[in-house]
């Protein structure tokens, strides 16, 4: 069985833990719990006829990246960069984090997640800002950890990038 380490990276309260809970357990909680350090979950995917065991490292929300222990990122096959669409500053933070992650562990596959798609009436991210993501050539997926929209797609897309380049 193939086993791959995936890190969840993003600013504080973007929905990293909720995305993992939705993916692994198909549950969503309205209660907010701050992740302290790292929380590790596992899920096995059937990917192209093979079992792929994903080890999901849910890193605590980071608004000052220098506090992140780089050892959490080491050994990652890929990562999910999470943005809260209702908070514009989390997109800026994602751009910074992507650079810092790459400086730390090199170029590994990642997917940018635009979370809280169920709350688009409260979004602060404009279409022109999404164009910047496209210009960078990044894969971006709209998700809602609450409804489950796009969640499975994120992990399948990242698995494909890891295994098939």
Wavefront OBJ file of the C-alpha trace (Angstrom):
o trace
v 0.000 0.000 0.000
v 1.249 3.459 -0.882
v 1.406 5.942 1.975
v 1.730 9.720 1.534
v 2.032 12.543 4.058
v -0.150 15.575 3.300
v -0.002 18.812 5.324
v -2.902 21.209 5.760
v -1.484 24.734 5.685
v -3.213 28.088 6.053
v -3.979 31.035 8.276
v -5.841 30.741 11.555
v -9.520 29.627 11.277
v -9.637 28.975 7.520
v -11.304 25.576 7.942
v -8.347 23.160 7.771
v -9.629 20.953 10.579
v -13.194 21.060 9.239
v -11.999 20.007 5.783
v -10.130 17.045 7.279
v -13.161 16.055 9.393
v -15.438 16.255 6.371
v -13.030 14.197 4.251
v -12.197 11.523 6.833
v -15.461 11.229 8.797
v -18.073 13.036 6.621
v -18.926 15.297 9.536
v -18.999 19.045 10.137
v -19.245 20.786 13.481
v -20.301 24.396 14.011
v -18.092 24.451 17.113
v -14.668 25.943 16.613
v -11.658 24.294 18.190
v -8.200 25.749 17.769
v -5.675 23.168 16.661
v -2.736 23.110 19.031
v 0.431 21.875 17.346
v -0.588 19.220 14.854
v -3.458 16.745 14.609
v -2.892 13.651 12.491
v -5.655 11.729 10.717
v -5.568 8.905 8.165
v -7.763 7.952 5.252
v -7.320 5.330 2.576
v -8.360 6.278 -0.943
v -9.021 3.951 -3.812
v -6.946 5.764 -6.410
v -6.690 4.388 -9.919
v -7.226 0.852 -8.655
v -4.618 1.192 -5.891
v -5.008 1.781 -2.187
v -3.443 5.063 -1.183
v -3.097 5.758 2.522
v -3.109 9.510 3.170
v -1.585 10.672 6.440
v -3.135 14.110 6.984
v -1.181 16.532 9.142
v -3.534 19.300 10.230
v -1.128 22.063 11.274
v -2.236 24.791 13.630
v -3.346 28.025 11.950
v -0.404 30.189 11.240
v -0.457 33.937 11.021
v 3.243 34.238 11.749
v 4.792 31.443 9.698
v 8.132 31.656 11.477
v 6.439 29.961 14.432
v 5.688 26.832 12.398
v 8.011 24.014 13.220
v 9.548 23.128 9.895
v 9.831 19.553 11.092
v 6.045 19.245 10.640
v 6.457 19.855 6.909
v 9.439 17.564 6.356
v 8.610 14.412 4.449
v 5.425 15.824 2.941
v 4.469 14.495 -0.473
v 2.123 17.424 -0.919
v 0.052 20.008 0.904
v -3.278 21.731 0.848
v -3.155 25.510 1.136
v -6.434 26.694 2.673
v -7.987 30.143 2.220
v -11.156 31.434 3.906
v -13.096 33.212 1.159
v -14.813 35.419 3.741
v -11.472 36.861 4.893
v -9.373 38.549 2.178
v -6.233 38.567 4.338
v -6.124 34.747 4.322
v -5.400 34.833 0.579
v -2.438 37.155 1.153
v -1.281 34.808 3.917
v -1.613 31.834 1.559
v 0.717 33.508 -0.966
v 3.279 34.052 1.827
v 2.875 30.533 3.181
v 3.318 28.944 -0.234
v 6.647 30.738 -0.635
v 7.778 29.742 2.865
v 6.758 26.095 2.397
v 8.633 25.939 -0.905
v 11.723 27.490 0.706
v 11.484 24.904 3.475
v 10.756 21.631 1.636
v 11.140 22.508 -2.043
v 8.585 22.233 -4.809
v 6.025 19.587 -3.926
v 2.502 19.286 -5.320
v -0.196 21.365 -3.669
v -3.781 22.458 -4.159
v -5.164 25.848 -3.140
v -8.544 25.530 -1.452
v -10.995 28.434 -1.438
v -13.079 27.341 1.521
v -16.465 28.478 2.832
v -18.048 28.414 -0.632
v -21.426 28.032 1.106
v -21.006 31.635 2.318
v -20.252 33.368 -1.000
v -22.527 36.289 -0.100
v -19.941 37.138 2.582
v -16.862 36.660 0.388
v -14.171 39.321 0.385
v -12.128 37.782 -2.455
v -12.762 39.376 -5.847
v -12.688 37.656 -9.243
v -9.581 39.632 -10.252
v -7.742 38.183 -7.257
v -8.674 34.697 -8.417
v -7.104 35.586 -11.784
v -3.759 35.975 -9.972
v -4.060 32.373 -8.801
v -4.747 31.225 -12.362
v -1.789 33.256 -13.674
v 0.458 31.442 -11.207
v -0.752 28.168 -12.719
v -2.025 26.932 -9.365
v -4.829 24.413 -9.050
v -7.616 26.050 -7.045
v -10.780 24.310 -5.889
v -13.823 25.884 -4.251
v -14.921 23.950 -1.185
v -17.357 23.999 1.666
v -16.319 21.931 4.643
v -19.882 22.445 5.890
v -21.717 20.975 2.878
v -18.884 18.759 1.643
v -18.762 20.478 -1.760
v -15.397 19.951 -3.449
v -13.761 18.249 -0.454
v -13.272 14.808 -2.009
v -12.129 16.502 -5.243
v -9.336 18.329 -3.388
v -7.776 15.142 -2.053
v -8.277 13.198 -5.297
v -6.678 16.071 -7.257
v -3.706 16.239 -4.914
v -3.285 12.435 -4.995
v -3.234 12.602 -8.792
v -0.587 15.358 -8.748
v 1.573 13.360 -6.317
v 1.335 10.026 -8.127
v 1.206 11.156 -11.747
v 3.220 14.352 -11.695
l 1 2 3 4 5 6 7 8 9 10 11 12 13 14 15 16 17 18 19 20 21 22 23 24 25 26 27 28 29 30 31 32 33 34 35 36 37 38 39 40 41 42 43 44 45 46 47 48 49 50 51 52 53 54 55 56 57 58 59 60 61 62 63 64 65 66 67 68 69 70 71 72 73 74 75 76 77 78 79 80 81 82 83 84 85 86 87 88 89 90 91 92 93 94 95 96 97 98 99 100 101 102 103 104 105 106 107 108 109 110 111 112 113 114 115 116 117 118 119 120 121 122 123 124 125 126 127 128 129 130 131 132 133 134 135 136 137 138 139 140 141 142 143 144 145 146 147 148 149 150 151 152 153 154 155 156 157 158 159 160 161 162 163 164 165
